[in-house]
């Protein structure tokens, strides 16, 4: 989401980092570039103006003048001000009551129904307790069926009502959650294409009936300043407690995230980072500010990996690498599956410090390609997966036919696996991991000591 903004800010800040002294002219030119970068990212004008003024005032003050490294002091100032704009401290969910009712509101198309399912998984896995989902959207065709299907896939409860009155559905759901002993009740409300009086009246009535612990505005990060205006309108009509930002993995320019807190005073509590039901994470301003400035989010990376990987499989492969043993195609397939479970390698690299957006843009990390490779391996016999050297021309044709892909794709997969095996052998030798990490920092491939 922040790729364009990150590139522009990195370029601007690069003009002052490494300098032994920062002049008023340096600061003026840099903050002007930062201001333009924020506006291009669709940050609200008052927010951008206030942020750069605070950066300029601090940069020209004693804070930088007395610093041994003025450039790094300037970076810290920009980081601190971004954190302040994004909300300062993290604002976790603050549930009360049993069940704790979480009411989701927002415009149609913002992703409320999908977010309700993601939130159900987040609550059950991160905070614990049974979850009951309910939809009061009686207007959008199949809205309730969509949420029921998502609940079934997640293995969480869904309340189905015979009524078509949103107020009745909400009251029945609260009573059902009380009887069933559910810890959480997530209420997915109806949206509209734009803010109107009827929608607001219905939302106010539902809020009065269920007295939610959290009333969260679900906002599409790709909607630009219209999303901020909608958040302000909802906040005036309802006692909102926070915001959930959706579609942060798309081509949004980041303006909503940097504007909504400053304009509405509402904290961003959660952010959707992908299409999968586990692609919802807590919004931590300091970590997102670091990502905007290209500093990465190592804590977020560790959390994502811990949440997604199969520890036993990873330890088994790590042991093979350490011992210099052969990695089979079954091992390779398992690693591809783990990457897909983590949302793809791009999301991982995006959180590594020092990885620039342009480096990711030139890489080809297509999840569809991973799935095709998994399909090819699935089309092999167990013996072929363990001993890929057995695969000759006739076997390649059979595997390609079984996977429904060209024979060239089979050859390419075998070549990649052979190269990976060679790399793993080099890593098992002294200094191998240091060479790999060094290459990653330089943005290049792992260095190999092949025979010439």
C-alpha positions as CSV (number, residue, x, y, z in Angstrom):
1,X,0.0,0.0,0.0
2,X,2.8,2.4,0.9
3,X,5.2,1.5,-2.0
4,X,5.0,4.9,-3.8
5,X,5.0,6.9,-0.6
6,X,8.0,4.9,0.7
7,X,10.0,5.5,-2.5
8,X,9.4,9.2,-2.4
9,X,10.1,9.6,1.3
10,X,13.2,7.5,1.1
11,X,14.4,9.7,-1.8
12,X,13.7,12.9,0.1
13,X,15.3,11.8,3.4
14,X,18.3,10.5,1.5
15,X,19.2,14.1,0.8
16,X,20.0,14.8,4.4
17,X,21.2,11.5,5.8
18,X,24.9,11.1,6.0
19,X,25.5,14.8,6.2
20,X,27.7,16.2,9.1
21,X,25.5,19.3,9.2
22,X,22.0,20.1,8.2
23,X,21.2,23.6,7.0
24,X,17.9,25.5,6.8
25,X,18.0,25.2,3.1
26,X,18.5,21.3,3.3
27,X,15.5,21.1,5.6
28,X,13.3,23.4,3.6
29,X,13.9,21.4,0.3
30,X,13.4,18.1,2.1
31,X,10.2,19.0,3.9
32,X,8.8,20.4,0.6
33,X,9.5,17.0,-1.1
34,X,7.9,15.2,1.9
35,X,4.8,17.4,1.6
36,X,4.4,16.6,-2.1
37,X,4.9,12.9,-1.4
38,X,2.2,13.0,1.2
39,X,-0.2,14.8,-1.1
40,X,0.5,12.4,-4.0
41,X,-0.4,9.6,-1.6
42,X,-3.8,11.2,-1.1
43,X,-3.1,12.4,2.5
44,X,-5.6,15.1,3.5
45,X,-4.1,18.6,2.9
46,X,-4.5,19.7,6.6
47,X,-2.8,16.5,7.8
48,X,0.1,16.8,5.4
49,X,0.6,20.5,6.1
50,X,0.6,20.0,9.9
51,X,3.0,17.0,9.7
52,X,5.6,18.8,7.6
53,X,5.4,21.9,9.8
54,X,6.1,19.9,12.9
55,X,9.0,18.1,11.1
56,X,10.5,21.4,10.0
57,X,10.2,23.1,13.4
58,X,11.9,20.1,15.1
59,X,14.6,19.8,12.5
60,X,15.6,23.4,12.8
61,X,15.6,23.2,16.6
62,X,18.2,22.1,19.1
63,X,17.2,18.4,18.7
64,X,19.1,18.1,15.4
65,X,21.7,20.8,16.0
66,X,23.1,19.0,19.0
67,X,23.0,15.6,17.5
68,X,26.2,13.8,16.6
69,X,24.4,12.4,13.5
70,X,22.0,15.1,12.2
71,X,20.8,12.9,9.3
72,X,19.7,10.1,11.6
73,X,18.2,12.6,14.0
74,X,16.1,13.9,11.0
75,X,14.9,10.4,10.2
76,X,13.9,9.9,13.8
77,X,11.9,13.1,13.7
78,X,10.0,12.0,10.5
79,X,9.4,8.6,12.1
80,X,8.1,10.1,15.3
81,X,5.7,12.4,13.5
82,X,4.4,9.6,11.3
83,X,3.7,7.6,14.4
84,X,1.8,10.5,15.9
85,X,-0.3,10.9,12.8
86,X,-1.1,7.2,12.7
87,X,-2.3,7.3,16.3
88,X,0.7,7.0,18.6
89,X,0.2,3.9,20.7
90,X,-1.6,0.8,19.4
91,X,-5.3,0.7,20.2
92,X,-6.2,-3.0,20.9
93,X,-9.8,-4.1,21.0
94,X,-11.4,-3.4,24.4
95,X,-14.2,-5.9,24.9
96,X,-16.7,-5.9,27.8
97,X,-19.8,-7.8,28.5
98,X,-20.6,-11.4,27.7
99,X,-21.0,-11.8,24.9
100,X,-18.8,-8.9,23.8
101,X,-20.7,-7.4,20.8
102,X,-18.6,-6.0,18.0
103,X,-20.6,-4.1,15.5
104,X,-19.2,-3.4,12.0
105,X,-20.5,-0.5,10.0
106,X,-19.4,1.1,6.7
107,X,-20.3,1.7,3.1
108,X,-21.1,-1.1,0.6
109,X,-18.1,-2.6,-1.0
110,X,-15.7,-1.8,1.8
111,X,-15.4,-5.5,2.7
112,X,-17.4,-5.6,5.9
113,X,-18.7,-9.2,5.4
114,X,-15.2,-10.6,4.6
115,X,-13.8,-8.6,7.5
116,X,-16.4,-10.0,9.8
117,X,-15.1,-13.5,9.0
118,X,-11.4,-12.4,9.4
119,X,-12.3,-10.8,12.7
120,X,-13.9,-14.0,13.9
121,X,-10.8,-16.0,13.2
122,X,-8.6,-13.2,14.7
123,X,-10.6,-13.2,18.0
124,X,-10.8,-17.0,18.3
125,X,-7.1,-17.5,17.7
126,X,-5.6,-14.4,19.3
127,X,-7.9,-13.7,22.2
128,X,-9.7,-17.0,22.6
129,X,-13.3,-17.9,23.1
130,X,-16.2,-19.0,20.9
131,X,-17.5,-16.6,18.2
132,X,-21.0,-16.2,16.8
133,X,-21.5,-14.3,13.5
134,X,-24.7,-12.7,12.4
135,X,-25.7,-10.5,9.5
136,X,-28.4,-7.9,9.5
137,X,-27.9,-7.0,5.9
138,X,-31.4,-7.9,4.5
139,X,-30.9,-5.7,1.4
140,X,-27.9,-7.0,-0.5
141,X,-28.7,-10.3,-2.3
142,X,-27.1,-13.3,-0.7
143,X,-25.3,-11.2,2.0
144,X,-26.4,-13.5,4.8
145,X,-25.6,-16.6,2.8
146,X,-22.1,-15.3,2.1
147,X,-21.4,-14.8,5.8
148,X,-23.0,-18.2,6.7
149,X,-20.6,-19.9,4.2
150,X,-17.6,-18.1,5.6
151,X,-18.6,-19.1,9.1
152,X,-18.9,-22.7,8.0
153,X,-15.5,-22.6,6.4
154,X,-13.9,-21.2,9.6
155,X,-15.8,-23.6,11.9
156,X,-17.4,-20.8,13.9
157,X,-21.0,-20.2,14.8
158,X,-23.5,-18.4,12.6
159,X,-26.9,-17.2,13.8
160,X,-29.6,-17.7,11.2
161,X,-32.9,-15.9,11.7
162,X,-36.3,-16.3,10.0
163,X,-36.9,-12.6,10.3
164,X,-36.2,-9.9,7.7
165,X,-36.2,-7.1,10.2
166,X,-32.6,-6.1,11.2
167,X,-33.6,-5.0,14.7
168,X,-35.3,-8.4,15.4
169,X,-32.3,-10.3,13.9
170,X,-29.9,-8.4,16.2
171,X,-31.9,-9.0,19.3
172,X,-32.3,-12.7,18.6
173,X,-28.6,-13.0,18.0
174,X,-27.7,-11.4,21.3
175,X,-30.1,-13.8,23.1
176,X,-28.7,-16.8,21.2
177,X,-25.1,-15.9,22.1
178,X,-26.1,-15.5,25.8
179,X,-27.8,-18.9,25.7
180,X,-24.9,-20.5,23.9
181,X,-22.2,-19.0,26.1
182,X,-20.3,-17.4,23.2
183,X,-17.6,-15.0,24.2
184,X,-17.9,-12.9,21.0
185,X,-20.8,-11.7,18.8
186,X,-19.9,-10.0,15.6
187,X,-22.7,-8.0,14.0
188,X,-22.3,-7.4,10.2
189,X,-24.6,-4.5,9.3
190,X,-25.9,-3.4,5.9
191,X,-24.1,-0.8,3.8
192,X,-25.0,1.6,1.1
193,X,-23.2,3.0,-1.9
194,X,-23.2,6.4,-0.1
195,X,-24.1,7.8,3.3
196,X,-27.9,8.3,3.6
197,X,-30.3,9.0,6.4
198,X,-32.1,5.6,6.3
199,X,-28.8,3.7,6.8
200,X,-27.8,6.0,9.7
201,X,-31.2,5.6,11.4
202,X,-31.0,1.8,11.1
203,X,-27.4,1.8,12.5
204,X,-28.3,4.0,15.4
205,X,-31.3,1.7,16.3
206,X,-29.1,-1.4,16.1
207,X,-26.5,0.2,18.3
208,X,-29.1,1.1,20.9
209,X,-30.5,-2.4,20.9
210,X,-27.2,-4.4,21.2
211,X,-25.0,-1.8,23.1
212,X,-21.8,-3.0,21.5
213,X,-18.4,-3.1,23.2
214,X,-16.8,-2.0,20.0
215,X,-18.4,-0.1,17.0
216,X,-15.9,-0.3,14.2
217,X,-16.0,1.5,10.9
218,X,-14.7,-0.7,8.1
219,X,-13.0,1.5,5.4
220,X,-11.6,0.6,2.0
221,X,-8.0,1.9,1.9
222,X,-8.4,2.4,-1.9
223,X,-11.3,4.8,-1.5
224,X,-9.1,7.9,-1.0
225,X,-10.4,11.0,0.8
226,X,-14.0,9.9,0.2
227,X,-13.4,7.2,2.8
228,X,-12.2,9.8,5.3
229,X,-15.3,11.9,4.7
230,X,-17.5,8.8,5.2
231,X,-15.7,7.9,8.5
232,X,-16.3,11.5,9.7
233,X,-20.1,11.2,8.8
234,X,-20.4,7.8,10.6
235,X,-18.5,9.1,13.6
236,X,-21.0,12.0,13.9
237,X,-23.9,9.6,13.8
238,X,-22.6,6.8,16.0
239,X,-20.2,6.5,18.9
240,X,-17.5,4.8,16.9
241,X,-14.6,3.2,18.8
242,X,-12.2,2.6,16.0
243,X,-11.5,1.8,12.3
244,X,-10.6,-1.4,10.4
245,X,-8.6,-0.7,7.3
246,X,-9.2,-3.1,4.4
247,X,-7.4,-3.9,1.2
248,X,-4.1,-2.6,2.4
249,X,-2.4,-5.1,0.1
250,X,-3.8,-3.4,-3.0
251,X,-2.7,-0.4,-5.0
252,X,-3.9,2.2,-2.4
253,X,-1.6,5.1,-1.9
254,X,-1.8,5.1,1.9
255,X,-3.6,8.4,2.3
256,X,-6.5,6.9,4.3
257,X,-4.3,5.4,6.9
258,X,-2.4,8.7,7.4
259,X,-5.6,10.8,7.4
260,X,-8.3,9.0,9.3
261,X,-6.9,9.3,12.8
262,X,-6.0,13.0,12.4
263,X,-9.3,13.9,10.8
264,X,-11.7,11.8,12.9
265,X,-9.7,11.1,16.1
266,X,-10.5,7.4,15.7
267,X,-7.7,4.9,16.1
268,X,-7.1,2.3,13.4
269,X,-7.4,-1.0,15.4
270,X,-7.0,-3.6,12.7
271,X,-5.8,-3.8,9.1
272,X,-6.6,-6.3,6.4
273,X,-3.5,-7.3,4.5
274,X,-4.8,-9.9,2.0
275,X,-7.7,-12.0,0.8
276,X,-7.2,-15.0,3.1
277,X,-9.2,-15.2,6.3
278,X,-6.0,-15.0,8.4
279,X,-4.9,-11.8,6.7
280,X,-6.0,-9.4,9.5
281,X,-3.5,-8.0,11.9
282,X,-3.3,-5.5,14.7
283,X,-2.4,-2.0,13.6
284,X,0.7,-0.8,15.5
285,X,1.5,2.8,14.4
286,X,5.3,2.6,15.2
287,X,5.6,-0.6,13.0
288,X,3.7,0.9,10.1
289,X,5.7,4.1,10.3
290,X,8.9,2.0,10.1
291,X,7.5,0.3,7.0
292,X,6.6,3.6,5.3
293,X,10.2,4.7,5.8
294,X,11.6,1.5,4.4
295,X,12.8,0.3,7.8
296,X,10.8,-2.9,7.7
297,X,8.7,-4.5,10.4
298,X,10.7,-7.3,11.8
299,X,8.4,-7.9,14.7
300,X,5.4,-8.2,12.3
301,X,7.4,-10.6,10.1
302,X,8.2,-12.9,13.1
303,X,4.5,-12.9,14.2
304,X,3.4,-13.7,10.6
305,X,5.8,-16.5,10.3
306,X,5.0,-18.0,13.7
307,X,1.3,-17.8,12.9
308,X,1.6,-19.5,9.5
309,X,4.4,-22.1,9.5
310,X,4.4,-25.7,10.5
311,X,7.2,-25.7,13.0
312,X,8.0,-29.5,12.7
313,X,8.3,-29.3,8.9
314,X,10.5,-26.2,9.1
315,X,12.8,-27.9,11.6
316,X,13.1,-31.0,9.5
317,X,14.1,-29.0,6.4
318,X,16.5,-26.9,8.5
319,X,18.2,-30.1,9.8
320,X,18.6,-31.3,6.2
321,X,20.2,-27.9,5.3
322,X,22.5,-28.0,8.2
323,X,23.7,-31.6,7.4
324,X,24.0,-30.9,3.7
325,X,21.5,-33.6,2.9
326,X,19.4,-33.7,-0.3
327,X,16.2,-31.8,-0.3
328,X,13.5,-33.8,-2.1
329,X,10.7,-32.4,-4.2
330,X,8.4,-33.2,-1.4
331,X,10.4,-30.8,0.8
332,X,10.2,-28.2,-1.9
333,X,6.5,-28.6,-2.3
334,X,6.0,-28.2,1.5
335,X,8.0,-24.9,1.4
336,X,5.8,-23.6,-1.4
337,X,2.7,-24.4,0.6
338,X,4.1,-22.6,3.6
339,X,4.8,-19.5,1.5
340,X,1.3,-19.5,0.2
341,X,0.0,-19.8,3.8
342,X,2.0,-16.8,4.8
343,X,0.4,-14.7,2.0
344,X,3.3,-15.0,-0.4
345,X,6.9,-14.0,-0.3
346,X,6.2,-10.4,-1.3
347,X,4.4,-9.8,2.0
348,X,7.4,-11.2,3.9
349,X,10.0,-9.2,2.0
350,X,7.9,-6.0,2.4
351,X,8.5,-6.3,6.2
352,X,12.3,-6.8,5.8
353,X,14.4,-3.6,6.4
354,X,16.3,-2.4,3.4
355,X,14.1,-4.0,0.8
356,X,13.0,-1.2,-1.6
357,X,9.6,-1.1,-3.4
358,X,11.3,-1.0,-6.8
359,X,13.2,-4.3,-5.9
360,X,9.9,-6.0,-5.2
361,X,8.3,-4.5,-8.3
362,X,10.8,-6.2,-10.5
363,X,10.5,-9.6,-8.9
364,X,8.1,-12.3,-10.0
365,X,6.4,-13.7,-6.9
366,X,3.2,-14.9,-8.5
367,X,1.1,-17.2,-6.1
368,X,-0.4,-18.8,-9.2
369,X,3.1,-19.9,-10.3
370,X,3.6,-21.5,-6.8
371,X,0.3,-23.4,-7.2
372,X,1.3,-24.6,-10.7
373,X,4.6,-25.9,-9.3
374,X,2.7,-27.7,-6.5
375,X,0.4,-29.2,-9.2
376,X,3.4,-30.5,-11.1
377,X,4.9,-32.2,-8.0
378,X,1.5,-33.7,-7.2
379,X,1.5,-35.3,-10.6
380,X,4.7,-37.2,-9.9
381,X,5.0,-40.6,-8.3
382,X,6.4,-40.7,-4.7
383,X,9.6,-42.2,-6.0
384,X,10.0,-39.4,-8.6
385,X,9.6,-36.8,-5.8
386,X,12.3,-38.4,-3.8
387,X,14.6,-39.1,-6.7
388,X,14.1,-36.4,-9.4
389,X,17.1,-37.6,-11.3
390,X,14.9,-40.4,-12.5
391,X,12.7,-38.0,-14.5
392,X,13.6,-38.4,-18.2
393,X,11.8,-37.1,-21.3
394,X,8.9,-39.6,-21.2
395,X,8.3,-39.1,-17.5
396,X,8.3,-35.3,-18.1
397,X,5.6,-35.7,-20.8
398,X,3.5,-37.9,-18.4
399,X,3.9,-35.4,-15.5
400,X,3.0,-32.4,-17.7
401,X,-0.1,-34.2,-19.0
402,X,-1.1,-35.1,-15.4
403,X,-0.7,-31.5,-14.3
404,X,-2.3,-30.0,-17.4
405,X,0.7,-27.8,-18.1
406,X,3.4,-27.5,-20.8
407,X,6.4,-29.8,-20.5
408,X,8.6,-26.6,-20.3
409,X,7.1,-25.9,-16.9
410,X,8.2,-29.3,-15.7
411,X,11.7,-28.8,-16.9
412,X,11.8,-25.3,-15.3
413,X,10.7,-26.7,-12.0
414,X,13.4,-29.5,-12.0
415,X,16.0,-26.9,-12.9
416,X,14.9,-24.6,-10.0
417,X,15.0,-27.6,-7.6
418,X,18.4,-28.6,-8.7
419,X,19.7,-25.0,-8.2
420,X,18.0,-24.9,-4.7
421,X,19.7,-28.2,-3.7
422,X,23.0,-26.7,-4.8
423,X,22.4,-23.6,-2.8
424,X,21.5,-25.6,0.3
425,X,24.7,-27.6,0.1
426,X,26.7,-24.4,0.0
427,X,24.8,-23.0,3.0
428,X,25.8,-26.1,5.0
429,X,29.4,-25.2,4.6
430,X,31.2,-22.6,6.8
431,X,30.1,-19.0,6.2
432,X,27.3,-20.1,3.8
433,X,24.5,-18.3,5.7
434,X,26.5,-15.2,6.0
435,X,27.0,-15.1,2.2
436,X,23.3,-15.6,1.7
437,X,22.3,-12.8,4.1
438,X,24.9,-10.5,2.5
439,X,23.4,-11.2,-0.9
440,X,19.9,-10.5,0.3
441,X,21.0,-7.2,1.8
442,X,22.5,-6.2,-1.6
443,X,19.3,-7.3,-3.3
444,X,21.0,-10.1,-5.3
445,X,20.7,-13.9,-5.5
446,X,22.5,-16.2,-3.2
447,X,26.1,-16.6,-4.2
448,X,27.0,-20.1,-5.3
449,X,30.4,-21.8,-5.6
450,X,29.7,-23.9,-8.6
451,X,32.4,-25.5,-10.7
452,X,33.5,-23.4,-13.6
